[in-house]
Amino acid sequence: DDIVSYEVEINPLAKAEYAQLLNKRNSFYQMNPHAEMPVEQEVFDYLYEVTKGRLRHVFGLLQRLINHLSIGDLTDRITLDIAKPM
């Protein structure tokens, strides 16, 4: 986004494709099969709706939430109740 000097329109993923992408990414990076994501699925769903499916915005907002909440210090998991007001 920062290096492109002209507008490129990319349609967002459908919600089913978005869920599939998250599941695939999670399973790829999950080293421990019992580990849980630090962000609840409801937060991903909410951010998908709020950003109209724009992945760059979804993950940008997640990064800001994680940085602001200092995962591990204040909370071990970002729930929709925590994320929505922010």
C-alpha positions as a Markdown table, in Angstrom:
| # | Residue | x | y | z |
|---|---|---|---|---|
| 1 | Asp | 0.0 | 0.0 | 0.0 |
| 2 | Asp | 2.8 | 2.4 | 0.8 |
| 3 | Ile | 4.8 | 1.8 | -2.3 |
| 4 | Val | 2.0 | 1.9 | -4.9 |
| 5 | Ser | 1.7 | 5.3 | -6.5 |
| 6 | Tyr | -1.6 | 4.7 | -8.1 |
| 7 | Glu | -4.9 | 3.2 | -7.0 |
| 8 | Val | -5.3 | -0.6 | -7.5 |
| 9 | Glu | -8.8 | -1.9 | -6.8 |
| 10 | Ile | -8.9 | -5.4 | -5.4 |
| 11 | Asn | -12.3 | -6.9 | -4.4 |
| 12 | Pro | -12.5 | -8.2 | -0.9 |
| 13 | Leu | -12.7 | -11.9 | -0.2 |
| 14 | Ala | -16.1 | -13.4 | 0.3 |
| 15 | Lys | -16.8 | -14.2 | 4.0 |
| 16 | Ala | -16.4 | -18.0 | 3.4 |
| 17 | Glu | -13.1 | -17.4 | 1.7 |
| 18 | Tyr | -12.0 | -15.2 | 4.5 |
| 19 | Ala | -12.8 | -17.9 | 7.1 |
| 20 | Gln | -11.0 | -20.4 | 5.0 |
| 21 | Leu | -7.9 | -18.1 | 4.8 |
| 22 | Leu | -7.9 | -17.6 | 8.6 |
| 23 | Asn | -8.2 | -21.4 | 9.2 |
| 24 | Lys | -5.4 | -22.2 | 6.7 |
| 25 | Arg | -3.1 | -19.6 | 8.1 |
| 26 | Asn | -3.8 | -20.7 | 11.7 |
| 27 | Ser | -3.2 | -24.4 | 10.9 |
| 28 | Phe | 0.0 | -23.5 | 9.0 |
| 29 | Tyr | 1.6 | -21.5 | 11.9 |
| 30 | Gln | 0.2 | -23.6 | 14.8 |
| 31 | Met | 3.1 | -25.6 | 16.2 |
| 32 | Asn | 1.1 | -26.9 | 19.2 |
| 33 | Pro | -2.2 | -28.5 | 18.3 |
| 34 | His | -3.6 | -27.4 | 21.7 |
| 35 | Ala | -2.6 | -23.8 | 21.4 |
| 36 | Glu | -5.4 | -21.2 | 20.9 |
| 37 | Met | -5.5 | -18.0 | 18.9 |
| 38 | Pro | -5.0 | -15.0 | 21.1 |
| 39 | Val | -7.9 | -13.4 | 19.2 |
| 40 | Glu | -11.4 | -14.8 | 19.2 |
| 41 | Gln | -13.1 | -15.7 | 15.9 |
| 42 | Glu | -15.9 | -13.2 | 16.7 |
| 43 | Val | -13.3 | -10.4 | 16.6 |
| 44 | Phe | -12.2 | -11.5 | 13.1 |
| 45 | Asp | -15.8 | -11.7 | 12.0 |
| 46 | Tyr | -16.6 | -8.2 | 13.4 |
| 47 | Leu | -13.5 | -6.6 | 11.8 |
| 48 | Tyr | -14.5 | -8.3 | 8.5 |
| 49 | Glu | -17.9 | -6.6 | 8.7 |
| 50 | Val | -16.6 | -3.2 | 9.9 |
| 51 | Thr | -13.9 | -3.0 | 7.1 |
| 52 | Lys | -16.2 | -4.5 | 4.4 |
| 53 | Gly | -13.7 | -7.4 | 4.0 |
| 54 | Arg | -10.6 | -5.4 | 3.3 |
| 55 | Leu | -7.9 | -7.7 | 4.7 |
| 56 | Arg | -5.3 | -4.9 | 5.0 |
| 57 | His | -7.6 | -3.0 | 7.3 |
| 58 | Val | -8.6 | -6.2 | 9.3 |
| 59 | Phe | -5.0 | -7.1 | 10.0 |
| 60 | Gly | -3.9 | -3.5 | 10.6 |
| 61 | Leu | -6.6 | -3.1 | 13.2 |
| 62 | Leu | -5.6 | -6.4 | 14.8 |
| 63 | Gln | -2.0 | -5.2 | 15.0 |
| 64 | Arg | -3.1 | -2.0 | 16.7 |
| 65 | Leu | -5.3 | -3.9 | 19.2 |
| 66 | Ile | -2.5 | -6.3 | 20.0 |
| 67 | Asn | 0.0 | -3.5 | 20.4 |
| 68 | His | -2.4 | -1.4 | 22.5 |
| 69 | Leu | -3.4 | -4.3 | 24.8 |
| 70 | Ser | 0.1 | -5.8 | 25.2 |
| 71 | Ile | -1.0 | -9.4 | 24.9 |
| 72 | Gly | 0.4 | -11.3 | 27.8 |
| 73 | Asp | 0.6 | -8.3 | 30.1 |
| 74 | Leu | -3.0 | -7.3 | 30.4 |
| 75 | Thr | -4.9 | -10.1 | 28.7 |
| 76 | Asp | -4.2 | -13.5 | 27.2 |
| 77 | Arg | -7.1 | -13.3 | 24.7 |
| 78 | Ile | -8.8 | -10.5 | 22.7 |
| 79 | Thr | -12.5 | -11.0 | 22.9 |
| 80 | Leu | -15.2 | -9.1 | 21.1 |
| 81 | Asp | -16.2 | -7.3 | 24.3 |
| 82 | Ile | -12.7 | -6.0 | 24.6 |
| 83 | Ala | -12.1 | -5.2 | 20.9 |
| 84 | Lys | -15.5 | -3.6 | 20.0 |
| 85 | Pro | -15.2 | -0.5 | 22.1 |
| 86 | Met | -11.7 | 0.1 | 20.9 |
